[in-house]
Amino acid sequence: MSALPPFHVAVPVHDLTAARQFYGGLLGCAEGRTAERWVDFNFYGHQFVAHQTPTATAAEANPVDGRAVPVPHYGVVLPWNDWHSLAEKLRQAEVDFIIEPYLRFEGEVGEQATMFVRDPSGNALEFKSFRDPSQLFAH
């Protein structure tokens, strides 16, 4: 089985210094190429670009498993133990969760650990994990 190709995503941020502190400092994403108004980060093996812009998109929400899930959002599926380590790291850093870490769809197809946070510019991120990785695309 071959590895998945990395995805590329670019999001608006208000402040590159705050983006560097959040993505680089807190999440531990290595910084790549940069310019005056953008920074590339290695977001768990994917190319994530923070573009400084004065405007940001307002998030809406859809109900999922009784919670208001922000739309749009982006994120990553982590190995089970890495997800728990990140949840603890975010709690220790006193990050405000949009949705606190919990087990979604417990006992059902697609059971997953999930949590949502916002970056300093208000972009919503979801971090999730599957105890059984075969459940990622199960229906």
Secondary structure, DSSP 8 states (H G I E B T S, - for coil): -------EEEEEES-HHHHIIIIIIIS--EEEEEETTEEEEEETTEEEEEEE-S-----EEEEETTEEEEES-EEEE--HHHHHHHHHHHHHTT--EEEEEEEETTTSTT-EEEEEEE-TT--EEEEEE-SSGGGTT--
